[in-house]
Amino acid sequence: MQPVIQEGVKRGFRIIPIVEKEVKQLIRDPKTVLMVLAMPVLITIMFGYGYGGKEVGQFPITVVNLDHGEGSYKFIDDLKNSRMFKIEAIYNTRGEGFASVYRGEVYSSVVIPPTFTEDLMMGRVTRIEVIYDASNPQMAKIIMQAVGVVTQLYQEWAAERFGTFAIKPVFYTVYGPSVSKVENFMPGVMAMILQMVPTSLISVSVCRERERGTFEQFIMTPITVFDVIMGKLVAYFGATISDAALTLVTAMLLFDVRLRGSFFDMVVVSTVFLLTSLSMGLFISVFSKNQLQAYQASIFSFILATLFSGFLYPVDVLSPFAQTVAGLIPMYYFIEAFRAVSLKGWTLDMVTYELAVMMLFTVAFLAMAMKFLKLEVG
């Protein structure tokens, strides 16, 4: 036992110099220390403001009031006062309510039938129709439960005032009867693959060349910053685009994922986002002193994107702060576009806004990378 303890003590003394060396190396790089200490604090603060505000939890819906009686207005007031719903508009036809869900403006439309107030006063059984977006099962389930709660409370009030009364919720789906769990998570999975891997790979690659001094070899050649940036972009695009294709094919073959949109359209959306991710990696590399800083910045951008892109929770239901942050995150636009194409069957012309924003991000990142990248060390 004694020899084992002695050997352990000797190993401990041998490790101490290594620990001291690594700590000194970190301290010599204030930017890395700042990132290590500030990153968790900043993420926690942003998470708290984004997910902990009083505004969080209101689901955007529309209401179709075909009754226009006292009973229908009371039900609409109960939807508002429940604080679970944000009524974006009140329509007079089912078609308008259906269209608001189909266009992705809201997650659901509640339809009040023409004889609602009359049935209420006569004590007859009536119904409330709920048209919901089936492409997002998580949100659909929450909204159906919330409508059920409001309906139950309204029914108790009506029963006390008018006697026997019953409301039967009837649900209608948009974009197909059902979406499997794997299909629901595919936009998020694709987003993670197309951001995390390309961004970190290309940012670390540029920093590695800077550390080794290989950029200095370009000074005596006709190669420009533009050539370096575009060369990196093309090389890593070819190396990482296969990830997206393999993910889609694997999901389709092994898990029977049904893609409602055009495969070509999904490839176009994925390609645009991949270029954005690679451009972001180049932008990160320009302002990173070494590979560790580049990797940390890539991780930080990925965590922010995961929190505020709609992957974990729909952005529409989060606080205004979270919605503002989401507008600055390319992954948010990709998930919106890819979900619309793959699960709703939309075409490219229906997601032109998201594609245009991602392309603007790409141009901006590339422009800044070209402006600030130096081919010499120092």
C-alpha positions as CSV (number, residue, x, y, z in Angstrom):
1,M,0.0,0.0,0.0
2,Q,2.8,2.4,0.9
3,P,4.6,2.1,-2.5
4,V,1.3,2.9,-4.3
5,I,0.8,6.0,-2.2
6,Q,4.4,7.1,-2.9
7,E,3.9,6.5,-6.6
8,G,0.7,8.6,-6.5
9,V,2.5,11.5,-4.8
10,K,5.3,11.4,-7.3
11,R,2.8,11.5,-10.2
12,G,1.1,14.4,-8.5
13,F,4.4,16.4,-8.3
14,R,5.0,15.6,-12.0
15,I,1.6,16.9,-13.0
16,I,2.0,20.2,-11.1
17,P,4.4,21.8,-13.6
18,I,2.1,20.9,-16.5
19,V,-0.8,22.5,-14.8
20,E,1.2,25.6,-14.1
21,K,2.3,25.8,-17.7
22,E,-1.2,25.5,-19.1
23,V,-2.6,28.1,-16.6
24,K,0.2,30.6,-17.5
25,Q,-0.5,30.0,-21.2
26,L,-4.2,30.7,-20.7
27,I,-3.5,33.9,-18.7
28,R,-1.1,35.2,-21.4
29,D,-4.2,35.1,-23.7
30,P,-6.8,37.5,-22.1
31,K,-9.2,37.1,-25.0
32,T,-9.4,33.4,-24.4
33,V,-9.8,33.8,-20.6
34,L,-12.6,36.4,-21.3
35,M,-14.4,34.0,-23.6
36,V,-14.2,31.1,-21.1
37,L,-15.5,33.2,-18.2
38,A,-18.0,35.4,-20.1
39,M,-19.6,32.8,-22.3
40,P,-21.6,30.9,-19.6
41,V,-22.7,34.1,-17.9
42,L,-23.8,35.7,-21.2
43,I,-25.7,32.6,-22.3
44,T,-27.5,32.3,-18.9
45,I,-28.5,36.0,-19.1
46,M,-29.8,35.7,-22.6
47,F,-31.7,32.5,-21.8
48,G,-33.3,34.2,-18.8
49,Y,-34.5,37.2,-20.8
50,G,-35.6,35.0,-23.7
51,Y,-37.4,32.3,-21.9
52,G,-38.3,33.8,-18.5
53,G,-40.2,37.0,-19.5
54,K,-43.9,37.6,-18.7
55,E,-44.8,37.6,-22.4
56,V,-43.6,34.0,-22.9
57,G,-46.3,31.4,-23.5
58,Q,-48.8,33.3,-25.6
59,F,-49.7,31.3,-28.7
60,P,-50.6,33.3,-31.8
61,I,-54.1,32.3,-33.2
62,T,-56.9,33.7,-35.2
63,V,-60.6,33.5,-34.5
64,V,-63.4,33.0,-37.0
65,N,-66.7,34.3,-35.5
66,L,-69.6,33.0,-37.6
67,D,-72.1,33.7,-34.8
68,H,-71.7,37.3,-33.7
69,G,-73.8,36.7,-30.7
70,E,-73.3,37.4,-27.0
71,G,-72.1,33.9,-26.4
72,S,-69.4,34.1,-29.1
73,Y,-68.0,37.4,-27.9
74,K,-67.9,36.0,-24.3
75,F,-65.9,33.0,-25.6
76,I,-63.5,35.3,-27.5
77,D,-63.0,37.4,-24.3
78,D,-62.2,34.2,-22.4
79,L,-59.6,33.2,-25.0
80,K,-58.0,36.7,-24.5
81,N,-58.2,36.7,-20.8
82,S,-56.7,33.3,-20.4
83,R,-53.3,34.8,-21.4
84,M,-52.5,31.6,-23.2
85,F,-53.4,33.0,-26.6
86,K,-52.6,36.1,-28.7
87,I,-55.4,36.7,-31.1
88,E,-53.9,38.1,-34.2
89,A,-57.1,38.7,-36.1
90,I,-60.9,37.9,-36.1
91,Y,-62.4,36.8,-39.4
92,N,-65.9,36.2,-40.7
93,T,-65.2,33.1,-42.9
94,R,-63.6,29.7,-42.4
95,G,-61.5,30.3,-45.5
96,E,-59.7,33.2,-43.9
97,G,-59.1,31.3,-40.8
98,F,-57.7,28.3,-42.7
99,A,-55.5,30.5,-44.9
100,S,-54.0,32.2,-41.8
101,V,-52.8,28.8,-40.6
102,Y,-51.8,27.5,-44.0
103,R,-49.6,30.6,-44.7
104,G,-47.9,30.0,-41.3
105,E,-49.1,33.3,-39.8
106,V,-50.5,31.5,-36.7
107,Y,-50.5,28.0,-35.3
108,S,-54.3,27.6,-35.1
109,S,-57.6,29.2,-35.9
110,V,-60.6,28.8,-33.6
111,V,-64.0,28.7,-35.5
112,I,-67.2,29.6,-33.6
113,P,-70.2,28.2,-35.5
114,P,-73.2,30.3,-36.6
115,T,-75.7,28.8,-34.0
116,F,-73.3,29.0,-31.0
117,T,-75.2,31.6,-29.0
118,E,-78.6,30.1,-29.9
119,D,-77.4,26.6,-28.8
120,L,-76.1,28.1,-25.6
121,M,-79.4,29.7,-24.7
122,M,-81.4,26.6,-25.7
123,G,-79.1,24.3,-23.7
124,R,-78.2,22.3,-26.8
125,V,-74.9,20.6,-27.5
126,T,-72.7,22.7,-29.8
127,R,-69.1,22.7,-31.0
128,I,-65.9,24.8,-31.3
129,E,-63.8,24.0,-34.4
130,V,-60.0,24.2,-34.1
131,I,-57.9,24.3,-37.3
132,Y,-54.3,23.7,-36.4
133,D,-50.9,23.3,-38.1
134,A,-50.0,19.6,-37.9
135,S,-46.4,20.2,-39.1
136,N,-45.5,21.1,-35.5
137,P,-46.9,18.4,-33.3
138,Q,-45.5,19.9,-30.1
139,M,-47.3,23.2,-30.6
140,A,-50.5,21.5,-31.9
141,K,-50.7,19.4,-28.7
142,I,-50.2,22.5,-26.4
143,I,-52.8,24.6,-28.3
144,M,-55.4,21.8,-28.3
145,Q,-54.9,21.4,-24.5
146,A,-55.1,25.1,-24.0
147,V,-58.3,25.4,-26.0
148,G,-59.7,22.5,-24.0
149,V,-59.0,24.4,-20.8
150,V,-60.7,27.6,-21.9
151,T,-63.6,25.6,-23.3
152,Q,-64.1,23.8,-20.0
153,L,-64.1,27.0,-18.0
154,Y,-66.5,28.6,-20.4
155,Q,-68.8,25.6,-20.3
156,E,-68.9,25.8,-16.5
157,W,-69.9,29.4,-16.6
158,A,-72.6,28.8,-19.3
159,A,-74.0,25.8,-17.3
160,E,-74.5,28.0,-14.2
161,R,-76.2,30.7,-16.2
162,F,-78.3,28.8,-18.8
163,G,-78.5,25.3,-17.4
164,T,-77.5,22.1,-19.3
165,F,-74.9,22.9,-21.9
166,A,-72.0,21.1,-23.6
167,I,-69.3,22.2,-26.1
168,K,-67.6,19.6,-28.2
169,P,-64.2,20.7,-29.6
170,V,-63.6,19.4,-33.2
171,F,-60.1,19.4,-34.6
172,Y,-59.0,19.8,-38.2
173,T,-55.4,19.6,-39.4
174,V,-53.5,21.4,-42.0
175,Y,-50.5,19.9,-44.0
176,G,-51.5,16.3,-43.5
177,P,-53.1,14.2,-40.8
178,S,-49.9,13.6,-38.7
179,V,-46.2,14.2,-38.4
180,S,-43.9,11.7,-36.7
181,K,-41.4,12.6,-34.1
182,V,-38.5,12.0,-36.4
183,E,-40.1,14.2,-39.1
184,N,-40.7,16.9,-36.6
185,F,-37.1,17.0,-35.5
186,M,-35.6,16.8,-39.0
187,P,-35.4,20.6,-39.5
188,G,-33.5,21.0,-36.2
189,V,-31.2,18.0,-36.9
190,M,-30.4,19.4,-40.4
191,A,-29.8,22.8,-38.9
192,M,-27.3,21.5,-36.3
193,I,-25.4,19.5,-38.9
194,L,-25.2,22.3,-41.4
195,Q,-24.0,24.9,-38.8
196,M,-21.9,23.2,-36.1
197,V,-19.7,21.1,-38.4
198,P,-18.9,23.5,-41.2
199,T,-18.5,26.6,-39.0
200,S,-16.1,25.0,-36.6
201,L,-14.1,23.2,-39.3
202,I,-13.5,26.2,-41.5
203,S,-12.8,28.6,-38.7
204,V,-10.2,26.3,-37.1
205,S,-8.6,25.6,-40.5
206,V,-7.9,29.3,-41.1
207,C,-6.5,29.8,-37.6
208,R,-4.3,26.8,-38.0
209,E,-2.8,28.2,-41.2
210,R,-2.2,31.5,-39.5
211,E,-0.5,29.8,-36.5
212,R,1.8,27.8,-38.9
213,G,2.6,30.8,-40.9
214,T,1.4,29.3,-44.2
215,F,-0.4,32.5,-45.1
216,E,2.9,34.3,-45.4
217,Q,3.8,32.0,-48.4
218,F,1.0,33.7,-50.3
219,I,2.6,37.1,-50.1
220,M,5.1,36.4,-52.8
221,T,2.4,34.9,-55.1
222,P,-0.5,36.5,-57.1
223,I,-3.0,35.0,-54.6
224,T,-5.2,37.5,-53.0
225,V,-7.4,37.5,-49.9
226,F,-10.4,36.9,-52.2
227,D,-8.7,33.8,-53.6
228,V,-8.1,32.4,-50.1
229,I,-11.6,33.1,-48.9
230,M,-13.3,31.6,-51.9
231,G,-10.9,28.6,-52.1
232,K,-11.7,27.8,-48.4
233,L,-15.4,28.3,-49.1
234,V,-15.5,26.0,-52.1
235,A,-13.3,23.3,-50.5
236,Y,-15.3,23.0,-47.3
237,F,-18.6,23.3,-49.1
238,G,-17.7,20.2,-51.1
239,A,-16.6,18.4,-47.9
240,T,-19.7,19.2,-45.8
241,I,-22.6,19.2,-48.3
242,S,-22.5,15.4,-48.2
243,D,-23.5,15.5,-44.5
244,A,-26.9,17.0,-45.4
245,A,-27.5,14.4,-48.2
246,L,-26.5,11.5,-46.0
247,T,-28.7,12.7,-43.1
248,L,-31.8,13.0,-45.4
249,V,-31.2,9.6,-47.1
250,T,-30.6,7.9,-43.7
251,A,-33.8,9.3,-42.3
252,M,-35.8,8.3,-45.3
253,L,-34.5,4.8,-45.5
254,L,-34.2,3.8,-41.8
255,F,-37.0,5.8,-40.2
256,D,-39.5,6.2,-43.0
257,V,-39.4,10.0,-43.0
258,R,-41.9,11.4,-45.5
259,L,-40.8,14.5,-47.2
260,R,-43.9,16.5,-48.4
261,G,-41.9,19.0,-50.4
262,S,-39.6,18.7,-53.4
263,F,-36.2,17.1,-52.6
264,F,-34.6,19.6,-55.0
265,D,-36.2,22.5,-53.0
266,M,-34.8,21.0,-49.7
267,V,-31.3,20.8,-51.3
268,V,-31.5,24.4,-52.3
269,V,-32.5,25.6,-48.9
270,S,-29.8,23.4,-47.3
271,T,-27.2,24.7,-49.7
272,V,-27.9,28.3,-49.0
273,F,-27.7,27.8,-45.2
274,L,-24.5,25.8,-45.6
275,L,-22.9,28.7,-47.4
276,T,-24.0,31.0,-44.6
277,S,-22.5,28.7,-42.0
278,L,-19.2,28.5,-43.8
279,S,-19.1,32.3,-44.3
280,M,-19.8,32.7,-40.6
281,G,-16.9,30.4,-39.8
282,L,-14.6,32.5,-42.0
283,F,-15.9,35.6,-40.2
284,I,-15.1,34.0,-36.8
285,S,-11.6,33.0,-37.9
286,V,-10.7,36.5,-38.9
287,F,-11.2,37.8,-35.3
288,S,-9.8,34.7,-33.6
289,K,-6.2,34.7,-32.6
290,N,-5.8,30.9,-32.4
291,Q,-7.7,27.6,-32.9
292,L,-9.0,27.5,-29.3
293,Q,-10.6,31.0,-29.7
294,A,-12.1,30.0,-33.1
295,Y,-13.6,26.8,-31.6
296,Q,-15.0,28.6,-28.6
297,A,-16.6,31.2,-30.8
298,S,-18.1,28.5,-33.0
299,I,-19.5,26.8,-29.9
300,F,-20.9,30.0,-28.6
301,S,-22.7,30.9,-31.8
302,F,-24.1,27.3,-32.0
303,I,-25.5,27.5,-28.4
304,L,-27.2,30.8,-29.2
305,A,-28.6,29.5,-32.4
306,T,-30.0,26.4,-30.6
307,L,-31.7,28.5,-28.0
308,F,-33.2,31.2,-30.2
309,S,-33.7,29.6,-33.6
310,G,-36.9,27.8,-32.8
311,F,-35.3,24.4,-32.5
312,L,-36.1,23.9,-28.8
313,Y,-39.2,26.1,-28.6
314,P,-41.1,28.2,-31.2
315,V,-39.8,31.7,-31.3
316,D,-43.3,33.2,-31.7
317,V,-44.1,32.2,-28.1
318,L,-41.0,33.6,-26.6
319,S,-40.3,37.1,-25.3
320,P,-39.8,40.1,-27.6
321,F,-36.1,40.0,-26.6
322,A,-35.8,36.4,-27.9
323,Q,-37.6,37.3,-31.1
324,T,-35.2,40.1,-31.7
325,V,-32.2,37.8,-31.1
326,A,-33.7,35.2,-33.4
327,G,-33.9,37.7,-36.2
328,L,-30.1,38.0,-36.0
329,I,-29.5,34.2,-36.2
330,P,-29.3,32.5,-39.7
331,M,-30.4,29.2,-38.3
332,Y,-33.8,30.6,-37.4
333,Y,-34.5,31.4,-41.1
334,F,-33.2,28.0,-42.2
335,I,-35.5,26.1,-39.8
336,E,-38.5,28.2,-40.9
337,A,-37.7,27.5,-44.5
338,F,-36.8,23.8,-44.2
339,R,-39.8,23.1,-42.0
340,A,-42.1,24.8,-44.5
341,V,-40.7,22.9,-47.5
342,S,-40.2,19.4,-45.9
343,L,-43.3,19.2,-43.6
344,K,-45.8,21.6,-45.3
345,G,-44.9,21.0,-48.9
346,W,-44.2,24.6,-49.7
347,T,-42.2,25.6,-52.8
348,L,-39.1,27.8,-53.0
349,D,-41.2,30.8,-54.1
350,M,-43.0,30.6,-50.8
351,V,-39.8,30.8,-48.7
352,T,-38.0,33.5,-50.7
353,Y,-37.8,35.8,-47.7
354,E,-35.9,33.3,-45.6
355,L,-33.6,32.4,-48.5
356,A,-32.9,36.1,-49.2
357,V,-32.1,36.8,-45.5
358,M,-29.7,33.9,-45.4
359,M,-28.0,35.1,-48.6
360,L,-27.6,38.6,-47.1
361,F,-25.9,37.0,-44.1
362,T,-23.6,35.1,-46.4
363,V,-22.6,38.2,-48.3
364,A,-22.1,40.2,-45.1
365,F,-19.9,37.6,-43.5
366,L,-17.8,37.1,-46.6
367,A,-17.4,40.9,-47.1
368,M,-16.2,41.3,-43.5
369,A,-13.9,38.3,-43.7
370,M,-12.3,39.6,-46.8
371,K,-11.9,43.1,-45.3
372,F,-10.2,42.0,-42.1
373,L,-8.3,38.9,-43.1
374,K,-4.5,39.4,-43.1
375,L,-2.2,37.0,-45.0
376,E,0.7,37.7,-42.7
377,V,1.2,36.6,-39.2
378,G,0.9,39.2,-36.4
